Amino acid sequence: MSTTSVVRPPAIERRVRLAGVLVCLGLLIQLLTLIRIHPLAFVAFILIGCPLVAAGLILYLSSIVSHAEGRGETGQPI
């Protein structure tokens, strides 16, 4: 009987994937709010769509920086 082990992706890959999901979700909300011309659509654009895109960008940049800090100047793990 063979046993299969579940291989988890590295932490940076999970964080970059989550960042991509946040950005895509934010852009989708922004796109949907542009279809309807209404004051509440603008409020949703600003209060929901923009923070999701910003959170995705910040998460992406922080994951890249934290991954780079974990390595020395030679690119090898510390």
N, CA, C and O atoms as a Tinker XYZ file with bonds, in Angstrom:
   312  protein
     1  N      0.843000   -1.164000    0.000000    73     2
     2  CA     0.000000    0.000000    0.000000    64     1     3
     3  C      0.893000    1.232000    0.000000    63     2     4     5
     4  O      1.770000    1.366000    0.853000    81     3
     5  N      0.678000    2.115000   -0.934000    73     3     6
     6  CA     1.516000    3.301000   -1.031000    64     5     7
     7  C      0.908000    4.431000   -0.197000    63     6     8     9
     8  O     -0.308000    4.608000   -0.124000    81     7
     9  N      1.798000    5.170000    0.415000    73     7    10
    10  CA     1.345000    6.330000    1.180000    64     9    11
    11  C      1.770000    7.571000    0.423000    63    10    12    13
    12  O      2.904000    7.682000   -0.043000    81    11
    13  N      0.861000    8.477000    0.313000    73    11    14
    14  CA     1.178000    9.722000   -0.365000    64    13    15
    15  C      1.329000   10.813000    0.676000    63    14    16    17
    16  O      0.490000   10.990000    1.559000    81    15
    17  N      2.406000   11.523000    0.542000    73    15    18
    18  CA     2.621000   12.626000    1.471000    64    17    19
    19  C      2.224000   13.927000    0.785000    63    18    20    21
    20  O      2.474000   14.129000   -0.403000    81    19
    21  N      1.615000   14.780000    1.548000    73    19    22
    22  CA     1.190000   16.063000    1.020000    64    21    23
    23  C      2.346000   17.041000    1.174000    63    22    24    25
    24  O      2.822000   17.297000    2.280000    81    23
    25  N      2.782000   17.574000    0.060000    73    23    26
    26  CA     3.883000   18.522000    0.072000    64    25    27
    27  C      3.292000   19.923000    0.085000    63    26    28    29
    28  O      2.567000   20.310000   -0.831000    81    27
    29  N      3.605000   20.674000    1.119000    73    27    30
    30  CA     3.106000   22.044000    1.219000    64    29    31
    31  C      4.054000   22.967000    0.459000    63    30    32    33
    32  O      5.274000   22.821000    0.543000    81    31
    33  N      3.492000   23.911000   -0.278000    73    31    34
    34  CA     4.358000   24.857000   -0.987000    64    33    35
    35  C      5.088000   25.749000    0.012000    63    34    36    37
    36  O      4.633000   25.909000    1.145000    81    35
    37  N      6.211000   26.329000   -0.393000    73    35    38
    38  CA     6.947000   27.224000    0.504000    64    37    39
    39  C      6.078000   28.406000    0.931000    63    38    40    41
    40  O      5.098000   28.749000    0.270000    81    39
    41  N      6.457000   29.014000    2.044000    73    39    42
    42  CA     5.670000   30.111000    2.607000    64    41    43
    43  C      5.550000   31.271000    1.627000    63    42    44    45
    44  O      4.493000   31.896000    1.531000    81    43
    45  N      6.616000   31.561000    0.904000    73    43    46
    46  CA     6.554000   32.693000   -0.030000    64    45    47
    47  C      5.554000   32.422000   -1.144000    63    46    48    49
    48  O      4.870000   33.337000   -1.603000    81    47
    49  N      5.465000   31.191000   -1.575000    73    47    50
    50  CA     4.523000   30.850000   -2.638000    64    49    51
    51  C      3.086000   31.006000   -2.163000    63    50    52    53
    52  O      2.238000   31.506000   -2.901000    81    51
    53  N      2.809000   30.580000   -0.931000    73    51    54
    54  CA     1.465000   30.750000   -0.385000    64    53    55
    55  C      1.110000   32.221000   -0.235000    63    54    56    57
    56  O     -0.015000   32.622000   -0.532000    81    55
    57  N      2.069000   33.033000    0.227000    73    55    58
    58  CA     1.800000   34.458000    0.416000    64    57    59
    59  C      1.602000   35.170000   -0.916000    63    58    60    61
    60  O      0.741000   36.043000   -1.026000    81    59
    61  N      2.382000   34.812000   -1.922000    73    59    62
    62  CA     2.223000   35.431000   -3.237000    64    61    63
    63  C      0.890000   35.019000   -3.856000    63    62    64    65
    64  O      0.233000   35.833000   -4.506000    81    63
    65  N      0.487000   33.777000   -3.663000    73    63    66
    66  CA    -0.803000   33.317000   -4.179000    64    65    67
    67  C     -1.953000   34.058000   -3.494000    63    66    68    69
    68  O     -2.910000   34.464000   -4.154000    81    67
    69  N     -1.864000   34.234000   -2.175000    73    67    70
    70  CA    -2.890000   34.976000   -1.447000    64    69    71
    71  C     -2.933000   36.434000   -1.905000    63    70    72    73
    72  O     -4.009000   37.018000   -2.039000    81    71
    73  N     -1.766000   37.012000   -2.143000    73    71    74
    74  CA    -1.710000   38.392000   -2.633000    64    73    75
    75  C     -2.390000   38.497000   -3.995000    63    74    76    77
    76  O     -3.118000   39.457000   -4.250000    81    75
    77  N     -2.163000   37.538000   -4.855000    73    75    78
    78  CA    -2.803000   37.533000   -6.169000    64    77    79
    79  C     -4.313000   37.404000   -6.075000    63    78    80    81
    80  O     -5.044000   38.041000   -6.834000    81    79
    81  N     -4.778000   36.589000   -5.153000    73    79    82
    82  CA    -6.220000   36.430000   -4.961000    64    81    83
    83  C     -6.830000   37.740000   -4.457000    63    82    84    85
    84  O     -7.902000   38.138000   -4.912000    81    83
    85  N     -6.159000   38.406000   -3.526000    73    83    86
    86  CA    -6.669000   39.675000   -3.012000    64    85    87
    87  C     -6.736000   40.730000   -4.110000    63    86    88    89
    88  O     -7.726000   41.454000   -4.219000    81    87
    89  N     -5.690000   40.818000   -4.922000    73    87    90
    90  CA    -5.681000   41.805000   -6.014000    64    89    91
    91  C     -6.776000   41.490000   -7.025000    63    90    92    93
    92  O     -7.492000   42.394000   -7.457000    81    91
    93  N     -6.915000   40.242000   -7.404000    73    91    94
    94  CA    -7.955000   39.871000   -8.381000    64    93    95
    95  C     -9.352000   40.130000   -7.829000    63    94    96    97
    96  O    -10.222000   40.605000   -8.559000    81    95
    97  N     -9.578000   39.828000   -6.566000    73    95    98
    98  CA   -10.879000   40.076000   -5.962000    64    97    99
    99  C    -11.177000   41.578000   -5.914000    63    98   100   101
   100  O    -12.293000   42.007000   -6.205000    81    99
   101  N    -10.174000   42.364000   -5.546000    73    99   102
   102  CA   -10.359000   43.806000   -5.524000    64   101   103
   103  C    -10.646000   44.370000   -6.900000    63   102   104   105
   104  O    -11.518000   45.225000   -7.051000    81   103
   105  N     -9.922000   43.903000   -7.906000    73   103   106
   106  CA   -10.159000   44.373000   -9.276000    64   105   107
   107  C    -11.522000   43.946000   -9.785000    63   106   108   109
   108  O    -12.170000   44.693000  -10.517000    81   107
   109  N    -11.968000   42.753000   -9.409000    73   107   110
   110  CA   -13.291000   42.297000   -9.813000    64   109   111
   111  C    -14.376000   43.181000   -9.194000    63   110   112   113
   112  O    -15.335000   43.553000   -9.871000    81   111
   113  N    -14.229000   43.514000   -7.929000    73   111   114
   114  CA   -15.198000   44.395000   -7.276000    64   113   115
   115  C    -15.175000   45.772000   -7.931000    63   114   116   117
   116  O    -16.226000   46.375000   -8.150000    81   115
   117  N    -13.997000   46.266000   -8.240000    73   115   118
   118  CA   -13.906000   47.561000   -8.903000    64   117   119
   119  C    -14.573000   47.518000  -10.277000    63   118   120   121
   120  O    -15.260000   48.465000  -10.662000    81   119
   121  N    -14.380000   46.452000  -11.001000    73   119   122
   122  CA   -15.011000   46.312000  -12.316000    64   121   123
   123  C    -16.528000   46.276000  -12.188000    63   122   124   125
   124  O    -17.235000   46.915000  -12.967000    81   123
   125  N    -17.031000   45.528000  -11.206000    73   123   126
   126  CA   -18.477000   45.430000  -11.030000    64   125   127
   127  C    -19.082000   46.762000  -10.612000    63   126   128   129
   128  O    -20.210000   47.073000  -10.995000    81   127
   129  N    -18.355000   47.550000   -9.835000    73   127   130
   130  CA   -18.897000   48.839000   -9.420000    64   129   131
   131  C    -18.859000   49.861000  -10.552000    63   130   132   133
   132  O    -19.611000   50.835000  -10.516000    81   131
   133  N    -18.017000   49.669000  -11.540000    73   131   134
   134  CA   -17.985000   50.593000  -12.670000    64   133   135
   135  C    -19.148000   50.376000  -13.630000    63   134   136   137
   136  O    -19.461000   51.256000  -14.432000    81   135
   137  N    -19.784000   49.223000  -13.557000    73   135   138
   138  CA   -20.907000   48.921000  -14.443000    64   137   139
   139  C    -22.119000   49.771000  -14.073000    63   138   140   141
   140  O    -22.855000   50.236000  -14.943000    81   139
   141  N    -22.311000   49.962000  -12.793000    73   139   142
   142  CA   -23.495000   50.690000  -12.320000    64   141   143
   143  C    -23.105000   52.104000  -11.904000    63   142   144   145
   144  O    -22.171000   52.289000  -11.124000    81   143
   145  N    -23.807000   53.083000  -12.414000    73   143   146
   146  CA   -23.577000   54.480000  -12.045000    64   145   147
   147  C    -24.489000   54.806000  -10.868000    63   146   148   149
   148  O    -25.683000   55.048000  -11.042000    81   147
   149  N    -23.914000   54.807000   -9.676000    73   147   150
   150  CA   -24.689000   55.072000   -8.468000    64   149   151
   151  C    -23.716000   55.491000   -7.382000    63   150   152   153
   152  O    -22.577000   55.024000   -7.371000    81   151
   153  N    -24.129000   56.358000   -6.470000    73   151   154
   154  CA   -23.220000   56.776000   -5.398000    64   153   155
   155  C    -22.726000   55.617000   -4.526000    63   154   156   157
   156  O    -21.577000   55.627000   -4.085000    81   155
   157  N    -23.564000   54.637000   -4.278000    73   155   158
   158  CA   -23.130000   53.500000   -3.471000    64   157   159
   159  C    -22.102000   52.643000   -4.211000    63   158   160   161
   160  O    -21.271000   51.987000   -3.582000    81   159
   161  N    -22.157000   52.648000   -5.526000    73   159   162
   162  CA   -21.145000   51.930000   -6.304000    64   161   163
   163  C    -19.775000   52.577000   -6.090000    63   162   164   165
   164  O    -18.767000   51.880000   -5.974000    81   163
   165  N    -19.746000   53.895000   -6.040000    73   163   166
   166  CA   -18.485000   54.592000   -5.781000    64   165   167
   167  C    -17.975000   54.284000   -4.376000    63   166   168   169
   168  O    -16.778000   54.083000   -4.169000    81   167
   169  N    -18.891000   54.249000   -3.421000    73   167   170
   170  CA   -18.505000   53.931000   -2.044000    64   169   171
   171  C    -17.937000   52.515000   -1.969000    63   170   172   173
   172  O    -16.937000   52.292000   -1.288000    81   171
   173  N    -18.551000   51.569000   -2.649000    73   171   174
   174  CA   -18.029000   50.196000   -2.676000    64   173   175
   175  C    -16.673000   50.144000   -3.362000    63   174   176   177
   176  O    -15.781000   49.414000   -2.931000    81   175
   177  N    -16.519000   50.921000   -4.434000    73   175   178
   178  CA   -15.240000   50.988000   -5.149000    64   177   179
   179  C    -14.135000   51.440000   -4.196000    63   178   180   181
   180  O    -13.058000   50.846000   -4.147000    81   179
   181  N    -14.420000   52.504000   -3.438000    73   179   182
   182  CA   -13.410000   53.089000   -2.556000    64   181   183
   183  C    -13.206000   52.266000   -1.279000    63   182   184   185
   184  O    -12.067000   52.054000   -0.862000    81   183
   185  N    -14.290000   51.802000   -0.656000    73   183   186
   186  CA   -14.180000   51.152000    0.653000    64   185   187
   187  C    -13.919000   49.650000    0.599000    63   186   188   189
   188  O    -13.458000   49.069000    1.581000    81   187
   189  N    -14.207000   49.015000   -0.534000    73   187   190
   190  CA   -13.989000   47.560000   -0.629000    64   189   191
   191  C    -12.912000   47.231000   -1.653000    63   190   192   193
   192  O    -11.952000   46.524000   -1.346000    81   191
   193  N    -13.068000   47.740000   -2.861000    73   191   194
   194  CA   -12.150000   47.383000   -3.950000    64   193   195
   195  C    -10.735000   47.881000   -3.730000    63   194   196   197
   196  O     -9.777000   47.116000   -3.841000    81   195
   197  N    -10.601000   49.170000   -3.416000    73   195   198
   198  CA    -9.258000   49.742000   -3.239000    64   197   199
   199  C     -8.485000   49.123000   -2.075000    63   198   200   201
   200  O     -7.302000   48.822000   -2.238000    81   199
   201  N     -9.104000   48.919000   -0.901000    73   199   202
   202  CA    -8.350000   48.263000    0.187000    64   201   203
   203  C     -7.916000   46.830000   -0.144000    63   202   204   205
   204  O     -6.846000   46.395000    0.280000    81   203
   205  N     -8.738000   46.102000   -0.895000    73   203   206
   206  CA    -8.337000   44.746000   -1.269000    64   205   207
   207  C     -7.123000   44.765000   -2.195000    63   206   208   209
   208  O     -6.193000   43.976000   -2.025000    81   207
   209  N     -7.136000   45.659000   -3.166000    73   207   210
   210  CA    -5.986000   45.770000   -4.076000    64   209   211
   211  C     -4.757000   46.222000   -3.293000    63   210   212   213
   212  O     -3.670000   45.678000   -3.487000    81   211
   213  N     -4.910000   47.200000   -2.418000    73   211   214
   214  CA    -3.782000   47.689000   -1.624000    64   213   215
   215  C     -3.242000   46.601000   -0.698000    63   214   216   217
   216  O     -2.028000   46.473000   -0.538000    81   215
   217  N     -4.129000   45.821000   -0.088000    73   215   218
   218  CA    -3.689000   44.733000    0.791000    64   217   219
   219  C     -2.919000   43.675000    0.006000    63   218   220   221
   220  O     -1.919000   43.143000    0.489000    81   219
   221  N     -3.386000   43.371000   -1.204000    73   219   222
   222  CA    -2.682000   42.409000   -2.043000    64   221   223
   223  C     -1.300000   42.904000   -2.433000    63   222   224   225
   224  O     -0.336000   42.139000   -2.418000    81   223
   225  N     -1.199000   44.178000   -2.783000    73   223   226
   226  CA     0.103000   44.738000   -3.158000    64   225   227
   227  C      1.057000   44.764000   -1.969000    63   226   228   229
   228  O      2.233000   44.425000   -2.106000    81   227
   229  N      0.559000   45.160000   -0.814000    73   227   230
   230  CA     1.405000   45.204000    0.386000    64   229   231
   231  C      1.851000   43.807000    0.777000    63   230   232   233
   232  O      3.014000   43.606000    1.129000    81   231
   233  N      0.942000   42.833000    0.722000    73   231   234
   234  CA     1.317000   41.454000    1.045000    64   233   235
   235  C      2.355000   40.920000    0.067000    63   234   236   237
   236  O      3.301000   40.247000    0.474000    81   235
   237  N      2.186000   41.215000   -1.215000    73   235   238
   238  CA     3.145000   40.766000   -2.218000    64   237   239
   239  C      4.520000   41.376000   -1.965000    63   238   240   241
   240  O      5.527000   40.668000   -1.945000    81   239
   241  N      4.557000   42.690000   -1.772000    73   239   242
   242  CA     5.845000   43.351000   -1.549000    64   241   243
   243  C      6.501000   42.901000   -0.247000    63   242   244   245
   244  O      7.718000   42.718000   -0.199000    81   243
   245  N      5.715000   42.722000    0.799000    73   243   246
   246  CA     6.305000   42.276000    2.072000    64   245   247
   247  C      6.818000   40.844000    1.975000    63   246   248   249
   248  O      7.820000   40.506000    2.605000    81   247
   249  N      6.146000   39.998000    1.198000    73   247   250
   250  CA     6.635000   38.626000    1.056000    64   249   251
   251  C      7.942000   38.594000    0.268000    63   250   252   253
   252  O      8.828000   37.793000    0.566000    81   251
   253  N      8.066000   39.463000   -0.738000    73   251   254
   254  CA     9.313000   39.534000   -1.506000    64   253   255
   255  C     10.445000   40.057000   -0.620000    63   254   256   257
   256  O     11.551000   39.516000   -0.640000    81   255
   257  N     10.172000   41.105000    0.152000    73   255   258
   258  CA    11.204000   41.693000    1.005000    64   257   259
   259  C     11.607000   40.726000    2.110000    63   258   260   261
   260  O     12.797000   40.572000    2.387000    81   259
   261  N     10.636000   40.070000    2.747000    73   259   262
   262  CA    10.974000   39.148000    3.837000    64   261   263
   263  C     11.736000   37.936000    3.306000    63   262   264   265
   264  O     12.584000   37.380000    4.005000    81   263
   265  N     11.442000   37.527000    2.084000    73   263   266
   266  CA    12.184000   36.409000    1.491000    64   265   267
   267  C     13.624000   36.835000    1.181000    63   266   268   269
   268  O     14.560000   36.057000    1.366000    81   267
   269  N     13.792000   38.074000    0.709000    73   267   270
   270  CA    15.129000   38.574000    0.390000    64   269   271
   271  C     15.942000   38.805000    1.663000    63   270   272   273
   272  O     17.159000   38.618000    1.652000    81   271
   273  N     15.292000   39.211000    2.766000    73   271   274
   274  CA    16.007000   39.417000    4.022000    64   273   275
   275  C     16.491000   38.109000    4.623000    63   274   276   277
   276  O     17.464000   38.092000    5.377000    81   275
   277  N     15.818000   37.009000    4.293000    73   275   278
   278  CA    16.210000   35.714000    4.806000    64   277   279
   279  C     17.452000   35.157000    4.141000    63   278   280   281
   280  O     17.960000   34.112000    4.548000    81   279
   281  N     17.938000   35.835000    3.137000    73   279   282
   282  CA    19.132000   35.401000    2.417000    64   281   283
   283  C     20.226000   36.416000    2.624000    63   282   284   285
   284  O     19.951000   37.592000    2.861000    81   283
   285  N     21.447000   35.981000    2.538000    73   283   286
   286  CA    22.581000   36.891000    2.670000    64   285   287
   287  C     22.810000   37.652000    1.381000    63   286   288   289
   288  O     22.031000   37.532000    0.436000    81   287
   289  N     23.869000   38.428000    1.341000    73   287   290
   290  CA    24.185000   39.200000    0.136000    64   289   291
   291  C     24.576000   38.294000   -1.030000    63   290   292   293
   292  O     24.459000   38.687000   -2.190000    81   291
   293  N     25.036000   37.094000   -0.725000    73   291   294
   294  CA    25.420000   36.164000   -1.784000    64   293   295
   295  C     24.234000   35.413000   -2.362000    63   294   296   297
   296  O     24.379000   34.682000   -3.342000    81   295
   297  N     23.040000   35.589000   -1.755000    73   295   298
   298  CA    21.865000   34.902000   -2.231000    64   297   299
   299  C     21.669000   33.543000   -1.588000    63   298   300   301
   300  O     20.695000   32.855000   -1.895000    81   299
   301  N     22.561000   33.141000   -0.710000    73   299   302
   302  CA    22.457000   31.869000   -0.022000    64   301   303
   303  C     21.685000   32.055000    1.281000    63   302   304   305
   304  O     21.753000   33.126000    1.884000    81   303
   305  N     20.958000   31.044000    1.722000    73   303   306
   306  CA    20.258000   31.165000    3.002000    64   305   307
   307  C     21.242000   31.395000    4.139000    63   306   308   309
   308  O     22.362000   30.885000    4.140000    81   307
   309  N     20.786000   32.179000    5.102000    73   307   310
   310  CA    21.653000   32.502000    6.251000    64   309   311
   311  C     21.678000   31.344000    7.211000    63   310   312
   312  O     22.347000   31.412000    8.242000    81   311
